[in-house]
Amino acid sequence: MNTRVPFETMYAEFLRVLSAVGFAPGRAEICARLLAENSRDGVASHGLNRFPAFIEAVKKGLIDPGAEPIMIQSHASYEAWDGQRGAGNLNAFDCMGRAIRMAKQAGLGCVALRNTNHWMRGGTYGWQAAEAGCIGICWTNAYPSMPPWGAAERRLGNNPLVLAVPRQTGHVVVDFAQSVYSYGKLDTYQRKGEQLPFPGGFDSRGQLTRDPAEIIESKRALPIGYWKGSGLALLLDLTATLLSGGRCTAEIGSEKEEYAVSQVFLAFNVSSTPVAATANHIVEQIITDFQSAAPSSPRGSVRYPGAGTLAIRQESLERGIEVDPGYWRQVLEM
């Protein structure tokens, strides 16, 4: 049975452990906050539940706690950076921040990042852009965990993609892997002993299955939209690799563990667009029309992407963050 922990308590415990494994005070504080915010917003798979593995990667030397990203190339509103195998969430936060600053000056900013690590919740950087009044787009390549459509062997990463649009009454943010279920979500279902609502991948015999354990074992997740998700995952890998000069999914997959991945961060300043003065009105019109669709069931509702996050965030701040006692105990014992 899950319990609840105040946000500040989780943040303090993360900060204590991060400081002990070599993160400098300022960097440790940002890293701890980003991880705690993931759990606060209902994404424990990339917050508390991921924290022990994150610390283990630091101890193995896959993540350098002292590294910070450096710029290696610059052309107008495009820059290429090297993450120097630092903490993925810190590198991503820095690079989206840089893209936002460029967007404020020139209307748009693009930062391609190589040699970085898992960014945890990709939606974090969409929310970051939206909070700054920017449309944000970012994606990452990843360890191969999906077969190309029509293939029996995995060659594609699930390569999460994030898009965010600022809105005064609640930003619109979508964050999705190119597999039907992310591996973090599969782990959540497995720990609860539950089957997936829909088939999410293939078992060891090549049959579609709703069993998360079978998919985790086979590492053959099902692409979203079948051939469409397969193609999108490939193109995201290609563009991230070319823009950053970093490693592609095939190279990442040559190792036993995922590290040194490639990412792209784009920010567009809404205030620089032709509809700057009426942008929020336009967004409200679109969302109102979207939510006016009749629900498919009497008790159902139509929610825009990001609405659920805001509701969970509010509940977490009022009642505490819901945590898995096993993972929380691991952190307290570190």
Secondary structure, 3 states (H helix, E strand, C coil): CCEEECHHHHHHHHHHHHHHCCCCHHHHHHHHHHHHHHHHCCCHHHCHHHHHHHHHHHHHCCCCCCCCCEEEEEECCEEEEECCCCCHHHHHHHHHHHHHHHHHHHCEEEEEEEEECCCCCCHHHHHHHHHCCEEEEEEECCCCCECCCCCCCCCECCCCEEEEECCCCCCEEEEECCECCCHHHHHHHHHHCCCCCCCCEECCCCCEECCHHHHHHHCCECECCCHHHHHHHHHHHHHHHHHHCCCCHHHHCCCCCCCCEEEEEEEEEHHHCCCHHHHHHHHHHHHHHHHCCCCCCCCCCCCCCCHHHHHHHHHHHHHCEEECHHHHHHHHCC
